[in-house]
Each structure stands twice: as structure tokens, then as C-alpha cells.
Amino acid sequence: MEFGVMMGILLGGLQLTVAIFFITLIGALPLGVVVALARMSRFKPLSLVARFYISILRGTPLMLQLMAIMFGPYYLFGLEMGADWKFGACAIGFILNYAAYFAEIYRSGIQSIPRGQYEAASVLGYTKAQTFMKIVLPQVIKRILPAMGNEIITLVKDTSLAFVLGIMEMFNAAKALAAREVSMVPYAIAALIYWVFCLLIEFVMNKVEKKLDYYHD
Amino acid sequence: MTDAVVSLESGKKSFGSNQVLKDISLTVNKGDVLAIIGPSGGGKSTLLRCMTLLETLDGGSLAYGDLAVATDAGGRAVYGGKQVLAKAKERFGLVFQNFNLFPHYTVMKNITDPLICVQKMPKEQAEARAVELLAKMGLSGKEAMVPCELSGGQQQRVAIARALAMNPDVLFFDEPTSALDPELTREVLKVIRDLASEHMTMVIVTHEMSFARDVADRIIFMDGGVIVEEGPAEQLINNPQHNRTKAFLSNYANN
């Protein structure tokens, strides 16, 4: 097979990889805030539910979670989900899983903000919501950037797990090519593309860190 | 009593089984400069934190002028609603021991953001007030800097400017110089002295005895959760009546 054709197939898969990546971020970044706040809630039942959620999603393989969401509706409720359900299951699985990890990173950041910041805001008359949005969150973002960079780079490579649902993302495309061509070259090219993707993320994260480097505390 | 800016009646506060405030009553009138001295763990900071709503009283009542913040109901302090607390917070300011400036905001924004965000003041007006106050604190030209670029003394003066900008009826200081070396302490104390000479109403928890004597009208000596002795500044420092006060002040004999 011509190299150009092979690249075309892999880049076609990359589109799905990128889609899974961004859909996961769009869903999990805000959902993580909700889970983190629930986890830190003084209302015990809510905090326990959040702990349980985090424990399950971090404590079982993402691959199994994807399969459970894919096949759960049929085996548990007898629901026929149709051919496109695999994309829905994939998005839900990734978002739920990454929200658990993000929540713990957010929590570490939120709990690292000194009490004095809350007290100063309280005395000045900021409401709880204003304190969180204007005083706490911007400082949390700076503090959690390195940990978030780690997690986001892991996500790039985790997208390959979508192959278990039969989604033709880049890893699955490489696997199919390798089988047909009896060659490891498609895997090597895929690895290179994953790496370039991660380089881009490193570059962006560095930019953001530099931008927030104007202060320290 | 019409001049009372803030008054606390029979304030009580415990942490677990440890009663930190035992029936404290305190009234600060307009223009008063009150210093609170005493050993660590004597309840000074807790008193200040209760008066600035960072802690809630177990018992007693607290009022800012005509605004009842907490009322005594059968020995228990019952607090007003959110709006009452918000209104009370407009009437006092607090300067912390470790400044607690917002590190991600510039000096200017540290002062203007509460004005804009809480008091809904137009931005231009808030900035004009900040520039004026920074000049008064000797910090002109530092507007665009962030707190980590300033010395501790400068940060504390920004914190004072931030509190003053809100135009409070009374300004509380919780050991404002305890985190500073003697030189930086002096520049902060000078600012507080200037405020005293303008008859700003202030309550200052401090370990600087000579400063307390010079700047305060009245001094309270607190220990073991009670006011042991209270009197005119000069008299309490130079001629204390209680043995406990004498013993405490003898530690500062060289001051």
C-alpha cells in the first residue's frame, strides 16, 4: 500500500481521536468541578456519594467502564441502542472517568488555598460565589496546571481504548492496517502522531504556565 | 451610647471544651483608638475574629451602631440573616497579621475589586480612590505591581488601603506587625499613627507596647478569656493595677 494512502487512513482515524479528546475535555472539565464540590460538601451523604463515584471510576479499568456503558442498557434493561450508540457510550464513559480524576486534582488545588484568602474575601463582603469565582478559582488554576497537563496527556493516549467499542479512531485504524499489510509501520506512524499531539499539548500548557507566572505566593 | 460604633455584650466563645471568651463586654465609640494586649492564647484574636464575623459567638450580643448583628436569646447568640451580615461587613474593616492580599491581583485591583464587586462603585471612581489611598500610604507608583513584588511592610500598607477604601466605621487590626521586621514594623505603625491622628476609629491587637501606649486612648489587657484590666493607655502601661498585668508588662521592661 502506498504511504500516502496509509497516512490518509491514519489521519482519518486521528479525526475521531481528536473528537473523543475534545468531547471528553468539554464534558469532564466542568463535571469535575461539580464532583469536587460534592466531594468537599459538608453534607455527608453527598460527599459519600462523590467518594464512591470517584473510587469506582478510578478503581476499575476505563476499558471495562466503556464496555459496561456500551452493553449495560441491553443486558440490564433489554434496550436496543442502535448502531450509533457506541459513540454515545464512548463519550459518556470518557467524560465520567476523567471527571473523577479531574475532581481529585481540583480538590487538591482548592484545599491548598490558604484560609486567609477566604477570610479576607469574607470581611470585604464578597459572597461565597464571588469568592470562589474571583479569588479562589484563578489561584487554583495556576496551582493545578502541572497535574492537569499530566492528566490531559494521558487522555490523548487513552482515546485508543475506544477501539474496544469498534470505533475507528487512530489506534484501531493502525491495528487494521497492520493486520492487512502484515507490517508494524502503521503502529510506528500512529505512535509518532500521538507523540506530536502530546507535544502540542505540552506547548500549550507551557504557554499557559508562563502566562500565569506573573505572580507567586 | 449613641456614639457606639460597635458594642459587644457578654460575648462567649468556646472551642470544644476550651472556653476562649468568658463573658466579654466591649464598646468602641466613634474616634476611639483601642488597643488590646495580652499573652498569646488569651483570647485577643478570637475576640477580634468574633467581632469581624470570622467566628460566631456562642453567647452574647453584637451590634454595629444601630444594626443588631447578633442578639442574646436565653444565653445563646442568634445571628441576623445574610443581609444583616452583609450590611455589618460594610461597617468594619480588618487588617490581618499576614496581610492576606489577593496574590493574583495587582495592588490596584486588590483595592478596587471589592469596591466594584461588593459596593458596586464605578471603576473610574474606585481607581481614583485607590490612587489617593496609595499616595497616603506612601505607595504611589506601585499600582501595577503584584503583592509578591512588594516588601512585607508595603503589602501590609496595601492591605490597610484596601480596608480603608471600603470606608468602614471601624478598622480592626490583628497583630498587624507581627510578621514584619523592626524596620518594616515602623513604616506600618507610622501609617496607623497617621490614621489615629485623623480620628479613625480603630481596634488594634498588638504586642508593640510602646506603640499601644502612644497611639491608643484606651488599652484592654486580656488573659484567660477575660478582660483583666482596662484603662487609659498611659495609665495601664505605666501604672498597671493588677498583678497579672504587671507580670505581663514586665516582659516588656526594655520597651
Interface residues (C-beta under 8 A of the other chain):
Chain A: P114 G116 Q117 E119 A120 S122 V123 L124 G125 Y126 Q130 K134 I135 P138 Q139 K142 Y214 Y215 H216 D217
Chain B: T52 L53 L54 A86 K89 E90 F92 G93 L94 F96 N98 N100 L101 F102 P103 H104 D113 P114 C117 V118 Q119 V146 P147 C148 R162 M166
